[in-house]
Amino acid sequence: MSTLQQQSEAEQYYQLGNKYRQQGDWQHAIECYNEAISLDPASPAVKAKQMLDNILSYRCKDMYNP
């Protein structure tokens, strides 16, 4: 697969990940972002995945368990 094809496929996975993220399906969004990153390490999916990782890693247990 050529570099251009990989970038195009990575862009498709990135866009699909964005759709999943907007629907609140974060697990599928992360899977799509990971696929995009594996195809193109310079993909904007890198920042999108970092954002989701930060959101998902934040959890204040005290706030949910009074």
Secondary structure as UniProt FT lines:
FT   HELIX           3..23
FT   HELIX           26..39
FT   TURN            41..42
FT   HELIX           45..57
FT   HELIX           61..64
//
